[in-house]
Amino acid sequence: VAVRLGLLPVPTGPDDALESLQADDERGRRARATLEGLMPAHFPCLFPEVFLRDRPGFDVILGNPPWEKVKIEEHNWWALRYPGIRSMSQRDKNATIARLQVERADLLAEYELELKRTDELRETFVKMMGGRLGSGDTDLYKIFAWRDWDLLREGGRFGIVFPRGVLSGSATAKWRKEILDLGAFRDVTTMVNNAGWVFEGVHPQYSIGLVTVEKAMSDDDREVVLGGPFHSFEGYLSGRDDTLSIVAEEFATWASGAAFPLLPSAKSATVFSKMRKAPRFDAGGDFEFRPVRELDATNDKQFFDFDLDEPKGDMRVLAGASFNIWEPDFGPPYAYAKREEVLAHLQQKRQRQARTASSAFQGMDVSTPETLPCLSPRIVFRDVTRATDTRTTLVCLLPGHVVLVHNSPYLLRRKGTQADEAYLLGVMSSVPFDWYSRRFVETHMTFDLVSAFPVPRPTLDDPLRRRIIEIAARLAAVDERYVDWLVSVEREVGASIGTPTRLDDSERFARIAELDALVSLLFGLTTDDLRIVFETFHRGWDFETRLEAVLANYARWESKAGDLGHLKEEDAS
C-alpha cells in the first residue's frame, strides 16, 4: 500500500519494501503514520483458506456498502452544527457561516482539519484504484463495487445493495463493462423508496438496485436480467418473477458506458429499442451542441451579490430553480453579478479553455467578448433532477444577458443555426424524449448521459422538422427579449412564426400536444407505443387529456405521411 501511494520506492528485492517501511528515517516514519491512519487489510492474510486455494477468492459476498461521498460540503458541515442554516437564503447562509468562522475559531480549525483529512483520503483512494474510479465525486460505494468484484473467485457471486447510480453513472462505466466482458448481471432489481418502504431515512424518490453478479461465465451464458422498478413491497412480491433477460453483447450497445435503463415493463423495452435507433445527441451532422458549465457557485462566489431586493449587480445569475419548460422566468435569480466583471471573467475562462483539445470552445472564435454565449438566447437544462419527478428533462431557452451557475449547464451551439436550436429545444421538451431520459437519470442529468440520448436527424426540408421548429420557436419566444432570435429563425424557415408573446393556456396546450406527436413520428413510434410512453411516464399523473390531444395530432400528421415532402405551408400550419 505504501508503494502504491508513492510513500516508498518500488522494491527491487523481497525484503526491500519491509526494510524501507521499518527504517527510522523521515520516509519510513511518514509511511508508517499514513498507514496507521488507513488501517489497510490484506485479504490473503485475513482469509488464507479462501485465497490460498485453486481458483482463489470468495464464493459469495453479500453486503450493503456505505453510500457516502469522500467530500466535505461547506454548507452541510456547518448546518450539522447550526441546523437553522439549511432554511436560510443563499445570502444569509454565506453571511452566517462567515460570522461563525470568526466567532467560533475552534470550529473553523476543526472544519479545516477535517477538510485536509478528507482531501488526503480521497487522494489515497484515487491512487489505490489506479484510474478505475472514473470522473465525478469519489463515493465509497464505487470503491466497494470494484472491491467486491475483485474478491470473487471464478463462478462466485455477489449480492450487493447499491444506489442506482452504480448502474448508470459514468464513473462506474468501466466496472459495468468489465462485468459484461467477464461475467453476468444475474439479477438487477430496481426499487423506488416510496414512503421509505426499502430504507427509512432515505429520500422517498431514491432508486435502489439489488445487484447480483456472477464472475467468469462461459461466453454463451452472459446475460443481463432486469426486474422492477418496484414502488412497494406488495408490488415487489407480485412482480419479482416478471423479469427481462438480454444477451450481454446486445445490452452493451444500448447506451454509452453500458448504462442500465430503468424499464418499467417488458413492453416498454420495445419502445426503448425503437428510440435508441435515432442518432446520438453528440453524433454531429448539420448541427452540433455541447453542454457547458458557465460559473461555479462556490469557486466564482466572489462575483455574486445575493441581495435580491437591492442588488448592486446588473446581470442576473440563474440556477436550476430559476427556469422551467417554456418558462424562462419561472423562479427568482440565484444572485446578481456586475456585468463588466463577470463578462471579463468569462472571456478569460473561455480563452483559456479553448486551448484544450477536449473543450467545447476548441476551434471556435473566442477573440472578443462580444461573442460570449451568455449575451444571446441559448438552451439550458437543470443538472439536478430525478427520474421520479413530474418532469426529468427540464430544458428552456433563456434570453440573452443572463449568466448561469454550474447546476444549470447550457448547450453551446458549435455548429448550426437558430432554427437548429429551436428544433433541438422542441425535441428535448417533448414527453417522448423525456421518457427516454428517465430510463437513465437518477439524480443528475450528466453530460455523459445527455451526449448519448437519441435525437432524430431528419433532412433540413422535412416538414416534421420544420413544424417542430415553428412550434418550439413560438413557445420559447415569450417576449421582446427574443425578437432578434425569432427573426433569425423565421429567416431560416422562410415563414412568419408570430410576435414574441406568451401564448394563452389553451393555445399553449395545443402546440405542446402537437409537438409531442411530431417528435413521436420522428422516433418511429406507433400509437400503441405512445400509450405505453404516457402510461409509464409518471406514476399517478393524469395524462388522458393530453394523450388524446397528442394522438389526434399524430393521426392528422400520419395521414399526410404519403405526401409529406409536398405539403404546403398552410397545410403544415
C-alpha positions as CSV (number, residue, x, y, z in Angstrom):
1,V,0.0,0.0,0.0
2,A,2.8,2.4,0.8
3,V,4.4,1.7,-2.5
4,R,1.2,2.3,-4.4
5,L,0.7,5.6,-2.6
6,G,4.2,6.7,-3.5
7,L,5.4,6.7,0.1
8,L,8.1,4.2,-0.7
9,P,10.0,3.3,-3.8
10,V,9.2,0.1,-5.8
11,P,11.2,-2.7,-4.1
12,T,13.9,-4.4,-6.1
13,G,14.1,-7.4,-3.7
14,P,11.8,-9.4,-1.4
15,D,12.9,-7.6,1.7
16,D,13.5,-4.1,0.4
17,A,9.9,-2.8,0.9
18,L,9.7,-4.1,4.5
19,E,13.1,-2.6,5.4
20,S,12.1,0.8,3.9
21,L,8.8,0.7,5.9
22,Q,10.7,-0.1,9.2
23,A,13.5,2.3,8.6
24,D,14.0,5.0,11.2
25,D,14.1,7.9,8.8
26,E,11.7,10.6,7.6
27,R,10.3,8.5,4.8
28,G,9.7,5.4,6.9
29,R,8.1,7.4,9.7
30,R,5.8,9.2,7.3
31,A,4.8,5.9,5.6
32,R,4.0,4.3,9.0
33,A,2.0,7.3,10.2
34,T,-0.1,7.3,7.0
35,L,-0.7,3.5,7.1
36,E,-1.7,3.6,10.7
37,G,-4.5,6.0,9.9
38,L,-5.6,4.0,6.9
39,M,-5.6,0.6,8.7
40,P,-5.1,-1.5,5.5
41,A,-6.1,-5.1,5.4
42,H,-4.6,-7.8,3.2
43,F,-7.3,-10.4,2.3
44,P,-4.9,-13.4,1.7
45,C,-3.7,-12.9,5.3
46,L,-7.1,-12.5,6.8
47,F,-8.7,-15.4,4.8
48,P,-5.9,-17.8,3.8
49,E,-8.4,-20.7,3.4
50,V,-10.2,-18.6,0.8
51,F,-7.2,-17.2,-1.2
52,L,-4.6,-20.0,-0.9
53,R,-6.5,-22.5,-3.0
54,D,-7.3,-23.3,-6.6
55,R,-9.5,-20.5,-8.1
56,P,-8.8,-18.1,-5.2
57,G,-11.5,-15.7,-3.9
58,F,-14.9,-15.7,-2.3
59,D,-17.8,-17.9,-3.4
60,V,-20.4,-15.5,-2.1
61,I,-20.3,-11.9,-1.0
62,L,-23.3,-10.2,0.5
63,G,-23.4,-6.5,1.5
64,N,-24.8,-3.0,1.7
65,P,-21.8,-0.7,1.4
66,P,-21.7,2.9,2.6
67,W,-23.2,5.4,0.2
68,E,-21.1,8.3,1.2
69,K,-19.0,10.9,-0.8
70,V,-15.4,11.4,0.3
71,K,-16.1,15.1,0.3
72,I,-16.8,18.0,2.7
73,E,-19.7,20.3,1.6
74,E,-19.1,23.5,3.5
75,H,-22.8,24.4,4.0
76,N,-23.7,20.9,5.1
77,W,-20.8,20.8,7.5
78,W,-21.9,24.0,9.3
79,A,-25.6,23.1,9.1
80,L,-24.9,19.9,11.2
81,R,-23.7,22.2,14.0
82,Y,-26.2,25.0,13.4
83,P,-29.4,23.4,11.8
84,G,-31.1,26.7,11.0
85,I,-28.6,27.3,8.2
86,R,-30.4,24.9,5.8
87,S,-33.6,27.0,5.7
88,M,-31.8,30.3,5.0
89,S,-31.5,32.1,1.7
90,Q,-28.1,31.8,-0.1
91,R,-27.2,35.3,1.1
92,D,-28.0,34.6,4.7
93,K,-26.2,31.2,4.6
94,N,-23.0,32.8,3.4
95,A,-23.2,35.6,6.0
96,T,-24.0,33.2,8.9
97,I,-21.1,30.9,8.0
98,A,-18.7,33.9,7.7
99,R,-19.8,35.1,11.1
100,L,-19.4,31.7,12.7
101,Q,-15.9,31.3,11.2
102,V,-15.0,34.5,13.1
103,E,-16.8,33.8,16.4
104,R,-16.0,30.1,16.6
105,A,-12.3,29.7,15.8
106,D,-12.4,26.2,17.4
107,L,-15.0,25.0,14.9
108,L,-13.2,26.7,12.0
109,A,-10.0,24.8,13.0
110,E,-12.0,21.6,13.2
111,Y,-13.5,22.2,9.7
112,E,-10.1,22.9,8.1
113,L,-8.6,19.8,9.7
114,E,-11.5,17.6,8.5
115,L,-11.2,19.2,5.1
116,K,-7.5,18.3,4.9
117,R,-8.0,14.7,6.1
118,T,-10.8,14.2,3.6
119,D,-8.7,15.5,0.7
120,E,-5.9,13.2,1.7
121,L,-8.3,10.2,2.0
122,R,-9.8,11.0,-1.4
123,E,-6.3,11.2,-2.9
124,T,-5.4,7.9,-1.3
125,F,-8.5,6.2,-2.8
126,V,-7.8,7.6,-6.3
127,K,-4.2,6.3,-6.2
128,M,-5.1,2.9,-4.9
129,M,-7.8,2.4,-7.5
130,G,-5.4,3.2,-10.3
131,G,-7.7,5.1,-12.6
132,R,-10.7,2.8,-12.2
133,L,-12.9,5.3,-10.4
134,G,-13.6,7.4,-13.4
135,S,-14.9,11.0,-13.2
136,G,-17.1,12.7,-10.6
137,D,-17.0,12.7,-6.9
138,T,-15.3,9.8,-5.1
139,D,-18.0,7.8,-3.4
140,L,-17.4,4.8,-1.2
141,Y,-20.0,2.6,-2.9
142,K,-17.9,2.9,-6.2
143,I,-14.9,1.6,-4.4
144,F,-16.8,-1.3,-2.8
145,A,-18.2,-2.1,-6.2
146,W,-14.7,-2.8,-7.6
147,R,-13.5,-4.5,-4.4
148,D,-16.5,-6.9,-4.3
149,W,-15.9,-7.8,-8.0
150,D,-12.1,-8.3,-7.5
151,L,-12.6,-10.6,-4.4
152,L,-14.8,-13.1,-6.2
153,R,-13.5,-16.4,-7.5
154,E,-14.4,-17.8,-10.8
155,G,-18.0,-18.9,-10.6
156,G,-18.5,-16.8,-7.4
157,R,-21.4,-14.3,-7.0
158,F,-22.0,-11.2,-5.0
159,G,-25.4,-9.7,-4.0
160,I,-25.0,-6.1,-3.1
161,V,-27.4,-3.2,-2.3
162,F,-26.3,-0.2,-4.4
163,P,-27.7,3.2,-5.2
164,R,-28.9,3.1,-8.8
165,G,-26.1,5.5,-9.8
166,V,-23.8,2.5,-9.9
167,L,-25.8,1.2,-12.8
168,S,-25.9,4.4,-14.8
169,G,-23.2,6.8,-13.7
170,S,-20.1,7.4,-16.0
171,A,-17.8,6.8,-13.0
172,T,-18.7,3.1,-12.9
173,A,-18.8,2.6,-16.7
174,K,-15.6,0.6,-16.6
175,W,-16.9,-1.6,-13.8
176,R,-20.1,-2.4,-15.8
177,K,-18.2,-3.1,-19.0
178,E,-15.7,-5.5,-17.2
179,I,-18.6,-7.4,-15.7
180,L,-20.3,-7.7,-19.1
181,D,-17.0,-9.0,-20.5
182,L,-16.0,-11.4,-17.7
183,G,-19.3,-12.3,-16.0
184,A,-23.0,-11.7,-16.0
185,F,-25.6,-9.5,-14.2
186,R,-27.7,-12.4,-13.0
187,D,-30.3,-10.1,-11.5
188,V,-30.7,-6.3,-11.3
189,T,-33.8,-5.4,-9.4
190,T,-34.7,-1.7,-9.0
191,M,-36.8,-0.3,-6.2
192,V,-38.1,3.2,-5.7
193,N,-38.1,4.1,-2.0
194,N,-41.7,5.4,-1.8
195,A,-42.7,6.2,1.8
196,G,-39.4,4.6,2.9
197,W,-40.5,1.1,2.2
198,V,-37.0,-0.1,1.4
199,F,-34.9,2.2,3.8
200,E,-36.2,4.6,6.3
201,G,-34.5,7.9,6.3
202,V,-33.5,7.6,2.6
203,H,-35.2,10.1,0.2
204,P,-38.5,8.6,-0.9
205,Q,-37.8,9.2,-4.6
206,Y,-34.4,7.5,-4.4
207,S,-33.9,4.4,-6.6
208,I,-32.1,1.4,-5.2
209,G,-30.6,-1.5,-7.0
210,L,-30.3,-5.1,-5.7
211,V,-27.5,-6.3,-7.9
212,T,-26.5,-10.0,-8.3
213,V,-23.3,-10.6,-10.3
214,E,-21.6,-13.8,-11.3
215,K,-17.9,-13.9,-12.3
216,A,-16.3,-15.7,-15.3
217,M,-19.1,-17.4,-17.0
218,S,-18.9,-19.0,-20.5
219,D,-19.4,-16.7,-23.4
220,D,-22.8,-18.2,-24.3
221,D,-24.1,-17.6,-20.8
222,R,-23.5,-13.9,-20.4
223,E,-26.7,-12.0,-19.8
224,V,-28.4,-9.1,-18.1
225,V,-31.6,-9.8,-16.2
226,L,-33.7,-6.8,-15.2
227,G,-36.6,-6.6,-12.7
228,G,-38.7,-3.7,-11.5
229,P,-38.9,-0.8,-10.8
230,F,-41.0,-1.7,-7.7
231,H,-42.7,1.1,-5.7
232,S,-43.9,-1.1,-2.8
233,F,-43.2,-4.3,-1.1
234,E,-46.5,-5.7,-2.3
235,G,-45.6,-4.8,-5.9
236,Y,-42.2,-6.5,-5.4
237,L,-43.8,-9.7,-4.1
238,S,-46.2,-9.9,-7.0
239,G,-43.8,-8.9,-9.8
240,R,-40.4,-10.1,-8.8
241,D,-40.5,-13.0,-11.2
242,D,-41.5,-10.8,-14.2
243,T,-38.0,-10.1,-15.5
244,L,-36.5,-9.2,-18.8
245,S,-33.4,-11.1,-20.0
246,I,-31.0,-9.5,-22.6
247,V,-27.9,-11.0,-24.1
248,A,-24.9,-9.1,-22.6
249,E,-23.4,-8.4,-26.1
250,E,-26.6,-6.7,-27.2
251,F,-27.1,-4.9,-23.9
252,A,-23.6,-3.3,-24.2
253,T,-24.8,-1.5,-27.3
254,W,-27.9,0.0,-25.6
255,A,-26.3,3.1,-24.1
256,S,-22.9,4.8,-23.6
257,G,-20.9,3.2,-20.8
258,A,-23.2,0.2,-20.6
259,A,-25.6,2.3,-18.5
260,F,-28.7,0.4,-17.3
261,P,-32.1,1.8,-18.4
262,L,-34.9,1.8,-15.9
263,L,-37.5,0.0,-18.0
264,P,-40.9,0.0,-16.3
265,S,-42.2,-3.1,-18.3
266,A,-41.3,-5.6,-20.9
267,K,-43.4,-3.7,-23.5
268,S,-41.5,-0.6,-22.8
269,A,-38.3,-2.3,-23.9
270,T,-39.8,-2.3,-27.5
271,V,-40.3,1.5,-27.3
272,F,-36.9,2.0,-25.9
273,S,-35.3,-0.1,-28.7
274,K,-37.0,2.0,-31.3
275,M,-36.0,5.3,-29.8
276,R,-32.4,4.4,-29.4
277,K,-32.1,3.8,-33.2
278,A,-32.0,7.6,-33.7
279,P,-28.6,9.2,-33.8
280,R,-26.9,10.1,-30.6
281,F,-27.1,13.7,-29.3
282,D,-23.3,14.1,-30.0
283,A,-23.4,12.4,-33.4
284,G,-22.7,15.7,-35.3
285,G,-24.1,16.4,-38.7
286,D,-25.8,19.6,-39.7
287,F,-25.8,20.9,-36.1
288,E,-23.7,20.3,-33.1
289,F,-24.3,21.3,-29.5
290,R,-22.1,20.7,-26.4
291,P,-23.1,21.0,-22.7
292,V,-21.0,23.7,-20.9
293,R,-21.0,24.8,-17.2
294,E,-20.6,28.5,-17.0
295,L,-20.0,29.6,-13.4
296,D,-19.3,27.6,-10.2
297,A,-21.5,28.5,-7.2
298,T,-18.5,28.1,-4.9
299,N,-15.4,28.9,-6.9
300,D,-17.0,32.0,-8.5
301,K,-18.8,33.2,-5.4
302,Q,-16.8,36.4,-5.4
303,F,-18.8,37.7,-8.4
304,F,-22.2,37.1,-6.8
305,D,-24.4,39.6,-5.0
306,F,-27.1,37.7,-3.0
307,D,-29.2,40.7,-2.1
308,L,-32.1,40.1,-4.5
309,D,-34.1,43.1,-3.2
310,E,-31.5,45.8,-3.8
311,P,-28.7,44.2,-5.8
312,K,-25.6,46.1,-6.7
313,G,-25.1,43.8,-9.8
314,D,-26.9,44.5,-13.0
315,M,-26.8,40.9,-14.5
316,R,-29.0,38.1,-13.3
317,V,-27.3,34.9,-12.2
318,L,-29.7,31.9,-12.7
319,A,-29.8,28.5,-11.1
320,G,-32.0,25.4,-11.9
321,A,-34.9,26.7,-9.9
322,S,-35.0,29.9,-11.9
323,F,-36.5,28.4,-15.0
324,N,-38.8,25.6,-16.2
325,I,-40.0,24.2,-19.5
326,W,-41.2,27.1,-21.7
327,E,-40.8,29.3,-18.5
328,P,-37.6,31.4,-18.6
329,D,-38.8,33.5,-15.5
330,F,-40.2,30.6,-13.5
331,G,-38.3,31.4,-10.3
332,P,-36.2,34.2,-8.8
333,P,-32.5,34.5,-9.8
334,Y,-29.9,32.8,-7.7
335,A,-27.9,36.1,-7.4
336,Y,-26.8,39.1,-9.4
337,A,-23.4,40.0,-10.8
338,K,-21.7,43.1,-12.1
339,R,-21.8,42.9,-15.8
340,E,-18.3,44.1,-16.6
341,E,-16.6,41.9,-14.0
342,V,-18.4,38.7,-14.9
343,L,-18.1,39.1,-18.6
344,A,-14.3,39.8,-18.3
345,H,-14.0,36.6,-16.1
346,L,-16.0,34.5,-18.6
347,Q,-14.0,35.8,-21.6
348,Q,-10.7,34.9,-19.8
349,K,-12.0,31.5,-18.9
350,R,-13.3,30.8,-22.4
351,Q,-10.0,31.8,-24.0
352,R,-8.1,29.6,-21.5
353,Q,-10.4,26.6,-22.1
354,A,-10.3,27.0,-25.9
355,R,-6.6,25.9,-25.8
356,T,-7.6,22.5,-24.5
357,A,-8.5,19.8,-27.1
358,S,-11.4,18.4,-25.1
359,S,-13.0,21.9,-24.5
360,A,-16.3,22.7,-26.1
361,F,-14.8,26.0,-27.3
362,Q,-11.8,24.4,-29.0
363,G,-11.6,25.6,-32.6
364,M,-14.1,28.4,-32.1
365,D,-13.5,32.2,-32.5
366,V,-13.1,33.4,-28.9
367,S,-11.2,36.6,-29.7
368,T,-13.7,39.1,-28.4
369,P,-16.2,39.1,-25.5
370,E,-19.0,40.2,-27.9
371,T,-19.4,36.5,-28.9
372,L,-19.8,35.2,-25.4
373,P,-22.8,32.8,-25.4
374,C,-24.4,34.5,-22.3
375,L,-25.2,37.5,-24.5
376,S,-27.6,35.6,-26.7
377,P,-30.6,33.3,-26.2
378,R,-29.4,29.7,-25.5
379,I,-30.8,26.3,-24.4
380,V,-30.2,25.5,-20.7
381,F,-31.2,22.4,-18.7
382,R,-31.3,21.5,-15.0
383,D,-28.5,19.3,-13.8
384,V,-30.2,18.3,-10.6
385,T,-33.3,16.2,-11.4
386,R,-34.8,12.8,-10.8
387,A,-36.5,10.1,-12.9
388,T,-39.3,10.2,-10.3
389,D,-40.1,13.9,-10.6
390,T,-43.1,15.0,-12.7
391,R,-40.5,16.0,-15.4
392,T,-36.9,15.0,-15.7
393,T,-35.6,16.8,-18.7
394,L,-36.2,20.4,-17.6
395,V,-35.0,22.5,-20.5
396,C,-35.6,26.1,-21.6
397,L,-34.5,28.8,-24.0
398,L,-33.2,31.6,-21.8
399,P,-32.9,35.1,-23.0
400,G,-29.5,36.8,-23.5
401,H,-27.7,38.8,-20.9
402,V,-28.0,36.3,-18.1
403,V,-25.3,34.0,-16.6
404,L,-25.6,30.5,-15.1
405,V,-24.2,28.6,-12.1
406,H,-22.9,25.0,-12.6
407,N,-26.2,23.2,-11.8
408,S,-27.7,24.9,-14.9
409,P,-25.5,23.9,-17.9
410,Y,-26.2,25.4,-21.3
411,L,-25.9,23.9,-24.8
412,L,-23.2,25.7,-26.7
413,R,-24.1,25.9,-30.4
414,R,-20.8,24.9,-32.1
415,K,-22.4,24.3,-35.5
416,G,-25.8,25.1,-36.9
417,T,-28.4,27.9,-36.8
418,Q,-31.0,29.3,-34.5
419,A,-33.5,27.1,-36.4
420,D,-31.5,24.1,-35.4
421,E,-31.6,25.4,-31.8
422,A,-35.4,25.6,-32.0
423,Y,-35.6,22.1,-33.4
424,L,-33.4,20.6,-30.6
425,L,-35.3,22.6,-28.0
426,G,-38.6,21.2,-29.3
427,V,-37.3,17.6,-29.3
428,M,-35.8,17.9,-25.8
429,S,-39.0,19.5,-24.4
430,S,-41.2,16.6,-25.6
431,V,-42.6,13.8,-23.5
432,P,-41.1,11.1,-25.7
433,F,-37.6,12.5,-25.3
434,D,-38.2,12.9,-21.5
435,W,-39.5,9.4,-21.2
436,Y,-36.2,8.1,-22.7
437,S,-34.1,10.3,-20.4
438,R,-36.0,9.0,-17.4
439,R,-34.7,5.5,-18.2
440,F,-31.2,6.6,-17.2
441,V,-31.3,9.7,-14.9
442,E,-31.1,9.1,-11.2
443,T,-30.3,12.4,-9.5
444,H,-28.3,14.3,-12.2
445,M,-28.6,15.0,-15.9
446,T,-24.9,14.5,-16.6
447,F,-23.0,15.4,-19.7
448,D,-22.3,11.7,-20.4
449,L,-26.0,10.8,-20.3
450,V,-27.1,13.8,-22.4
451,S,-24.4,13.1,-25.1
452,A,-25.8,9.5,-25.5
453,F,-29.5,10.4,-25.7
454,P,-31.1,9.9,-29.1
455,V,-32.1,12.9,-31.3
456,P,-33.8,12.2,-34.7
457,R,-32.0,13.9,-37.6
458,P,-34.5,14.4,-40.4
459,T,-33.4,16.3,-43.5
460,L,-33.4,20.1,-43.4
461,D,-36.5,20.2,-45.7
462,D,-38.5,17.6,-43.7
463,P,-42.0,19.1,-42.9
464,L,-42.0,17.5,-39.5
465,R,-38.7,19.1,-38.6
466,R,-39.9,22.4,-40.0
467,R,-43.1,22.3,-37.9
468,I,-41.2,21.4,-34.7
469,I,-39.0,24.5,-35.3
470,E,-42.1,26.7,-35.7
471,I,-43.8,25.4,-32.6
472,A,-40.7,25.5,-30.4
473,A,-39.8,29.0,-31.6
474,R,-43.3,30.3,-30.9
475,L,-43.4,28.7,-27.4
476,A,-39.9,29.8,-26.5
477,A,-40.2,33.5,-27.6
478,V,-42.3,34.7,-24.7
479,D,-41.5,38.5,-25.0
480,E,-39.4,41.1,-26.8
481,R,-36.1,39.7,-25.4
482,Y,-36.3,37.1,-28.1
483,V,-37.0,39.4,-31.1
484,D,-33.7,39.0,-32.8
485,W,-33.5,35.3,-32.2
486,L,-37.0,34.8,-33.6
487,V,-36.3,36.9,-36.7
488,S,-33.3,34.6,-37.4
489,V,-35.4,31.5,-37.1
490,E,-38.1,33.0,-39.4
491,R,-35.4,33.9,-42.0
492,E,-34.1,30.3,-41.9
493,V,-37.5,28.7,-42.3
494,G,-38.8,31.3,-44.7
495,A,-42.0,32.0,-42.9
496,S,-43.5,34.2,-40.3
497,I,-43.9,32.5,-36.9
498,G,-45.5,35.3,-34.9
499,T,-44.9,38.1,-32.4
500,P,-42.8,37.2,-29.3
501,T,-45.6,37.0,-26.7
502,R,-46.7,34.4,-24.2
503,L,-49.5,32.2,-25.6
504,D,-52.7,31.7,-23.6
505,D,-53.1,28.3,-21.9
506,S,-55.3,26.7,-24.4
507,E,-53.1,27.6,-27.4
508,R,-50.0,26.6,-25.5
509,F,-51.5,23.2,-24.7
510,A,-52.5,22.6,-28.3
511,R,-49.0,23.4,-29.6
512,I,-47.3,21.2,-26.9
513,A,-49.6,18.3,-27.8
514,E,-48.7,18.7,-31.5
515,L,-45.0,18.8,-30.6
516,D,-45.3,15.5,-28.8
517,A,-46.9,13.9,-31.8
518,L,-44.3,15.2,-34.3
519,V,-41.4,14.0,-32.2
520,S,-43.1,10.6,-31.7
521,L,-43.4,10.3,-35.5
522,L,-39.7,11.1,-36.0
523,F,-38.8,8.5,-33.4
524,G,-40.9,5.9,-35.4
525,L,-43.3,5.3,-32.5
526,T,-46.8,3.8,-33.1
527,T,-49.9,4.9,-31.3
528,D,-49.6,1.8,-29.1
529,D,-46.0,2.9,-28.3
530,L,-47.3,6.4,-27.4
531,R,-49.8,5.0,-25.0
532,I,-47.0,3.0,-23.3
533,V,-44.9,6.2,-23.0
534,F,-47.7,8.1,-21.4
535,E,-48.9,5.3,-19.1
536,T,-45.4,4.7,-17.8
537,F,-44.1,8.2,-17.8
538,H,-45.0,9.2,-14.2
539,R,-46.9,7.3,-11.6
540,G,-50.3,8.8,-10.8
541,W,-50.3,11.6,-13.3
542,D,-53.5,12.4,-15.2
543,F,-52.4,12.0,-18.8
544,E,-55.5,11.0,-20.7
545,T,-56.5,14.5,-21.9
546,R,-53.0,15.3,-23.1
547,L,-52.6,11.9,-24.7
548,E,-55.9,12.2,-26.5
549,A,-54.7,15.5,-28.0
550,V,-51.4,14.0,-28.9
551,L,-53.0,11.1,-30.7
552,A,-55.3,13.4,-32.6
553,N,-52.3,15.3,-33.9
554,Y,-50.4,12.1,-34.6
555,A,-53.3,10.8,-36.8
556,R,-53.5,14.1,-38.7
557,W,-49.8,14.1,-39.5
558,E,-49.6,10.4,-40.1
559,S,-52.4,10.7,-42.7
560,K,-50.2,13.1,-44.7
561,A,-47.2,10.8,-44.5
562,G,-47.5,9.7,-48.1
563,D,-47.1,13.2,-49.3
564,L,-45.1,14.9,-46.6
565,G,-42.5,16.2,-49.0
566,H,-45.1,18.2,-50.9
567,L,-47.0,19.8,-48.0
568,K,-47.8,23.4,-48.4
569,E,-47.0,25.9,-45.6
570,E,-50.7,26.4,-44.8
571,D,-51.3,22.7,-44.6
572,A,-48.3,22.2,-42.2
573,S,-49.6,25.0,-40.0
